[in-house]
Amino acid sequence: MTLPDPSVAAEITHVLVGYSPVMLGKLDTALAAGSVLVVEEPEVIAARGIEDLVDRHRCVGALVAAPSQDEEHPQRVVAAVPRPPHVRAVVPVVEYGVVAAAALAEAWGLPGAGPKAARVLRDKGLLRETVAATDLAQPAWVRARRPLDVDAFRARHGGACVLKPAARQASLGVQLLDEGDDTAAAWAHTTTADEATLRAGYPDAGYLVEQRLYGPEVSVEAVVHEGVTGFTNITAKRVQDSRHPVETGHTVPAALPEATAAALRAALQVLVDATGFRSGVLHSEWILHDGRPHLVECAGRLPGGGITALIDLAYDTDILAALLGVLDATAPRPAPPRKAVAGAAVRFLGAPAGLVTDVHGAAEARTAPGVHELHLAVAPGHVVEAVTSSWQRAGFVIATGADAAEAAGRAEHAAARVTLRTVTEGEAGR
């Protein structure tokens, strides 16, 4: 696929690296018709069936197939994508497009993360190496190339560890191991976890094994303009009690002592300085181990898991607009800090593994107090698997309240109204 005729190319003001139907839905009303060019991997275009993207979204003027996930050779995407004459911003939409977005922005003289920072943020090992010279706390860690590396690390740390891919998303392949757990089985799961429709087949960054940390988990989202953090939010996280630490809920803003919140904001600025991140949005994850923020990882894009919607609801803002503002070469506008005016929370729906036979309570949940949105990802006839990544969750409920506690209570109340009944393969055959 190539750019269409020059009359259409002249309308392009925003280049999006990666496909997100949610983001494009918002941009359909926020940007001019035909003003968006989407850059995506040929494999992903075919796997997701989005060849007709121009017809689906009012804002899309062109779809370009290009090597947007080739992080070792970002010059390839620069060579493959002609610069639209009136382009104002390049936006990293998906995790696997962060490096390409930074490369295009750099080549075209536009604001962005910067190629070095983007590369660091896409490799959890490079990130750990980068912040090692700062006073940021982080777990002990090593790169793991085989199960024996995991065993050696576990022997030094009482048998417990975290095993994870160095460059994946959505908790894919992440496992918490305790003494007595089978290293070989864990290694097989982590090294074969994949996202066939979202990720092209380039070599990845390998795997890490890390020290287990214990304590409340939070994330910090910030709009960064020329290396300075402006608008900042702290999200409280809930994680399922499993060897697969998939998030089961988020609450905004996190109810933390001011000293802890201040320490997180300060730590984020240290992270910005250490990586050399220039402009964009950062989504960083932390564990409050022994009361001190310890860095888990950081992404150079908008957060997933419903957090973007929660921020907009809690702060009466539009974080996507803020991102576009700091990436806009014509009038970069930093997003100043602001206080939350309400609370917002998401709780994810689950079900026992098996064939879904019935879904009950959705109508009641939708009309429950404070409910903003209920989304079901499954229906009768779908097969639900045990949740080992964020992609396997069965749906979600978003609710608001006067504060974070009320919002969380409302989301939990509504989620509890929804019952997903399943049967195992053996039961289904009876």
C-alpha positions in Angstrom: 0.0 0.0 0.0 1.2 3.5 -0.7 0.0 7.0 -0.2 -2.9 8.0 -2.4 -2.8 10.9 -4.8 -1.3 14.2 -3.7 -4.7 15.9 -3.2 -5.4 13.4 -0.4 -1.8 13.4 1.0 -2.0 17.2 1.3 -4.8 16.8 3.9 -2.7 14.6 6.2 -1.8 16.4 9.5 -1.4 13.5 11.9 0.5 10.2 11.4 -0.4 7.4 13.7 2.0 4.5 14.1 -0.2 1.5 14.8 -3.9 0.7 14.6 -6.3 1.4 17.5 -10.0 1.5 16.7 -10.7 3.2 20.0 -8.3 6.1 19.3 -9.5 6.4 15.7 -13.1 6.6 17.0 -12.2 9.5 19.1 -10.2 11.2 16.3 -13.2 10.8 14.0 -14.8 13.7 15.9 -11.6 15.5 17.0 -9.7 15.9 13.6 -10.7 16.9 10.1 -11.9 14.3 7.6 -9.0 12.5 5.8 -6.4 14.1 8.1 -4.9 10.9 9.6 -2.4 8.6 8.0 -2.1 5.2 9.8 1.2 3.3 9.5 1.0 -0.4 10.2 2.8 -3.7 9.6 1.6 -5.6 6.5 1.2 -8.8 8.6 -1.0 -6.9 11.1 -3.1 -5.3 8.5 -3.9 -8.7 7.0 -4.4 -10.4 10.4 -6.8 -7.7 11.6 -8.5 -7.3 8.3 -8.2 -3.5 8.2 -7.4 -3.0 4.5 -10.5 -0.9 4.2 -9.6 1.4 7.1 -10.1 4.5 5.1 -13.7 3.5 4.6 -14.2 2.7 8.3 -13.1 6.0 9.8 -13.9 9.5 8.8 -10.5 10.9 10.0 -8.4 8.4 8.0 -7.1 9.6 4.7 -4.5 6.8 4.1 -3.2 3.5 5.3 0.4 2.7 4.6 1.9 -0.8 5.0 5.4 -0.4 6.3 7.9 -2.1 8.7 6.7 -0.1 11.7 7.8 -2.8 14.2 11.4 -3.3 13.0 13.0 -1.8 16.0 16.6 -2.8 15.0 16.3 -1.0 11.7 14.0 2.1 12.2 15.5 3.7 9.1 13.4 1.2 7.1 10.1 2.8 8.2 11.5 6.3 7.5 12.4 5.2 4.0 9.0 3.6 3.5 6.7 6.4 4.6 6.8 9.7 2.6 6.6 12.8 4.7 3.1 14.4 4.2 3.7 18.1 3.3 1.5 19.4 6.1 2.2 16.8 8.9 2.0 18.3 12.4 2.4 15.3 14.7 3.5 11.6 14.8 1.7 9.6 17.4 2.9 6.3 18.9 -0.4 4.4 19.1 0.6 0.8 20.1 3.5 -0.5 22.1 5.2 -2.0 19.1 5.2 1.3 17.2 7.0 3.4 19.8 10.4 3.2 18.1 9.1 3.8 14.6 7.1 6.8 15.8 10.2 8.3 17.4 12.2 7.7 14.2 9.6 9.3 11.9 9.3 12.3 14.2 13.1 12.8 14.4 13.5 12.4 10.6 10.7 15.0 10.0 11.8 17.5 12.6 8.7 17.0 14.8 8.4 16.6 18.6 8.5 13.1 20.0 10.1 10.8 22.6 13.5 10.8 20.8 15.0 7.7 19.2 17.2 6.8 22.1 14.5 7.1 24.8 12.1 5.1 22.6 14.6 2.3 22.2 15.2 2.2 26.0 11.5 2.1 26.8 11.0 -0.8 24.4 13.5 -3.0 26.2 13.0 -3.6 29.9 16.6 -4.7 30.2 17.9 -1.5 28.6 15.6 0.5 30.9 17.1 -1.2 34.0 20.6 -0.5 32.8 19.7 3.1 32.1 18.3 3.9 35.5 21.0 2.0 37.4 23.1 5.1 37.6 20.3 7.1 39.3 18.9 6.8 42.8 15.8 5.1 41.6 15.0 1.8 43.4 14.5 -1.3 41.3 14.7 -5.0 41.8 17.8 -7.1 41.3 17.7 -8.6 37.8 19.6 -10.4 35.0 18.9 -11.3 31.4 17.9 -14.9 31.0 18.8 -16.9 27.9 17.9 -20.4 29.2 16.2 -22.0 32.1 19.5 -22.5 33.9 19.8 -18.7 34.1 16.5 -18.6 35.9 17.5 -21.4 38.3 20.8 -19.7 39.1 19.0 -16.4 39.9 16.4 -18.2 42.0 19.1 -19.9 44.0 20.4 -16.5 45.0 17.0 -15.1 45.9 15.3 -17.9 48.0 13.6 -19.6 45.1 11.3 -16.7 44.2 11.5 -14.5 41.1 9.6 -12.8 38.3 10.1 -14.2 34.8 9.1 -11.9 31.9 9.7 -11.0 28.3 11.8 -7.9 27.8 9.6 -6.3 25.1 6.0 -7.4 25.4 2.8 -5.8 26.7 -0.4 -6.7 28.6 1.4 -9.0 31.1 2.0 -11.4 28.3 4.3 -14.2 29.5 4.9 -12.6 32.9 5.1 -15.1 35.7 5.7 -15.0 39.5 7.6 -18.0 40.6 7.9 -19.3 44.2 10.2 -21.9 45.7 9.3 -25.3 44.3 7.7 -24.0 41.1 8.9 -25.7 37.9 11.4 -23.5 36.0 11.2 -25.5 32.8 7.4 -25.3 32.5 7.5 -21.5 33.3 10.2 -21.0 30.7 8.2 -22.8 28.1 5.1 -20.6 28.8 7.0 -17.3 28.8 9.0 -18.0 25.7 6.0 -19.1 23.6 3.5 -16.4 24.6 2.7 -14.3 21.6 0.2 -11.9 20.0 -0.2 -13.2 16.5 -2.6 -10.5 15.3 -0.8 -7.6 16.9 2.9 -8.3 16.5 5.1 -8.9 13.4 7.7 -11.6 13.4 10.9 -9.6 14.2 13.5 -10.8 16.7 12.6 -9.8 20.2 14.7 -8.5 23.1 14.8 -11.8 25.1 13.8 -12.3 28.7 14.5 -11.0 32.2 14.4 -12.7 35.5 13.9 -10.3 38.5 13.7 -10.2 42.2 10.1 -10.6 43.6 8.9 -7.3 45.3 5.9 -7.1 47.6 3.6 -4.2 48.2 0.9 -2.1 46.7 1.1 -1.6 42.9 0.5 1.7 41.2 1.1 3.3 37.8 2.0 6.9 37.1 0.8 8.5 33.9 2.3 11.8 32.8 2.2 14.2 29.9 5.8 15.3 29.2 6.7 18.4 27.2 10.4 18.9 26.2 11.6 16.8 29.1 9.4 18.4 31.8 6.4 16.5 33.4 3.2 18.4 33.4 -0.2 16.7 34.0 0.4 13.7 36.2 -1.9 11.0 37.5 -1.4 8.0 39.9 -3.5 4.9 39.4 -4.1 2.3 42.1 -3.9 -1.3 40.7 -5.5 -4.6 41.7 -3.8 -7.8 40.5 -5.2 -11.3 40.5 -3.9 -13.7 43.1 -2.1 -16.0 40.6 1.3 -16.7 39.2 0.1 -14.6 36.3 -0.1 -11.0 37.7 -2.8 -9.7 35.4 -4.5 -6.6 36.6 -8.1 -7.0 37.7 -8.9 -3.4 38.3 -7.7 0.2 38.4 -8.8 3.2 40.4 -8.1 6.9 39.7 -6.7 8.8 41.5 -4.9 6.5 43.9 -5.5 7.2 47.5 -2.0 7.7 48.7 -0.3 9.8 51.4 1.0 13.0 49.9 4.6 12.0 50.8 4.2 8.8 48.7 2.6 10.6 45.8 5.3 13.2 45.9 8.0 10.5 45.9 6.4 8.9 42.8 6.2 12.2 40.9 9.8 12.9 41.8 10.8 9.4 40.7 9.1 9.9 37.4 11.0 13.1 36.6 14.3 11.2 37.4 13.1 8.5 34.9 12.4 11.2 32.3 15.9 12.7 32.8 17.7 9.3 32.8 16.1 8.1 29.6 16.2 11.5 27.8 12.5 11.3 27.0 11.4 14.5 25.3 7.7 14.8 24.5 4.7 12.5 24.8 3.0 10.4 27.4 4.7 8.0 29.8 2.9 5.1 31.6 5.2 3.9 34.3 4.5 1.0 36.8 5.8 0.9 40.3 5.6 -1.4 43.4 5.7 0.3 46.8 8.1 -2.1 48.4 8.9 -1.3 52.0 7.1 2.0 51.4 9.5 3.1 48.6 8.6 3.3 44.9 10.5 0.6 43.0 10.4 0.8 39.2 8.7 -2.2 37.4 8.6 -0.9 33.8 7.7 2.1 31.7 6.0 2.6 28.3 6.2 5.6 26.0 2.6 5.7 25.0 -0.9 6.1 26.4 -1.9 3.5 29.0 -4.2 0.6 28.3 -6.5 -1.2 30.6 -9.1 1.6 30.6 -6.8 4.0 32.4 -7.1 6.6 29.7 -10.9 6.7 30.1 -10.5 6.8 33.9 -8.2 9.8 33.7 -10.6 11.7 31.4 -13.5 11.0 33.8 -11.7 11.8 37.0 -10.0 14.9 35.9 -12.6 16.2 33.4 -9.9 16.3 30.8 -8.8 14.7 27.5 -5.4 13.1 27.8 -5.4 12.1 24.1 -5.8 15.8 23.2 -3.0 16.6 25.7 -0.8 14.1 23.9 -1.6 15.5 20.5 -0.8 19.0 21.9 2.7 18.2 23.0 3.4 16.3 19.8 2.1 19.1 17.5 4.9 21.0 15.9 2.7 24.0 15.1 1.7 24.8 18.6 3.0 22.5 21.3 0.9 23.0 24.4 2.2 21.5 27.7 -0.6 20.0 29.8 -0.3 21.6 33.3 -0.9 19.7 36.5 -4.5 19.6 37.7 -6.5 18.1 40.5 -9.0 15.3 40.1 -12.7 16.4 40.4 -14.1 12.9 40.9 -13.1 9.3 41.2 -13.2 6.7 38.4 -12.6 2.9 38.5 -12.6 -0.1 36.2 -13.1 -3.7 37.3 -12.5 -6.5 34.9 -14.9 -9.4 34.5 -13.8 -13.0 34.9 -15.2 -16.5 34.6 -14.1 -20.0 35.2 -12.3 -21.5 32.1 -14.7 -23.3 29.8 -17.5 -22.8 27.3 -19.7 -19.8 28.1 -23.3 -21.0 28.3 -25.1 -18.0 29.9 -24.5 -14.3 30.7 -26.7 -12.8 33.3 -27.0 -9.4 35.0 -25.5 -7.2 32.3 -28.7 -5.1 32.1 -28.8 -4.6 35.8 -25.1 -3.7 35.9 -25.5 -1.1 33.2 -28.1 0.7 35.2 -26.3 0.5 38.6 -25.3 3.8 40.3 -22.3 5.5 38.7 -21.8 3.0 35.9 -20.3 4.8 32.9 -19.7 1.8 30.6 -20.1 -2.0 30.6 -18.3 -4.0 27.9 -18.6 -7.8 27.4 -15.9 -9.4 25.4 -17.6 -12.8 25.5 -21.0 -14.3 24.8 -22.6 -17.7 24.9 -20.6 -20.0 22.7 -17.3 -18.4 23.4 -14.5 -20.4 25.1 -13.0 -18.7 28.1 -9.4 -19.6 29.0 -7.6 -19.2 32.3 -6.4 -15.6 32.4 -2.6 -15.4 31.8 -2.6 -12.0 30.1 -4.8 -8.9 29.8 -6.1 -10.1 26.4 -8.0 -12.9 28.0 -10.2 -10.9 30.3 -14.0 -11.3 29.8 -15.0 -7.6 29.9 -15.0 -4.6 32.2 -17.2 -2.2 34.1 -16.2 1.5 34.4 -17.9 3.6 37.1 -17.5 7.0 38.6 -18.1 8.5 42.1 -17.5 11.6 44.2 -14.1 10.2 45.1 -11.9 7.2 44.3 -13.4 5.0 47.1 -17.0 5.6 45.9 -16.0 4.9 42.3 -14.2 1.7 43.2 -17.2 0.5 45.3 -19.6 1.2 42.5 -17.4 -0.6 39.9 -17.2 -3.6 42.2 -20.9 -3.6 42.9 -21.7 -3.5 39.1 -19.2 -6.2 38.2 -20.6 -8.5 40.9 -24.0 -8.2 39.2 -22.6 -9.9 36.0 -22.5 -13.7 36.0 -20.7 -15.6 33.3 -21.6 -19.3 33.5 -19.2 -21.8 31.8 -19.0 -25.5 31.5 -15.9 -27.6 30.9 -15.3 -29.6 27.7 -16.4 -32.8 29.4 -19.5 -31.2 30.8 -20.5 -29.7 27.4 -20.4 -33.1 25.8 -22.9 -34.7 28.3 
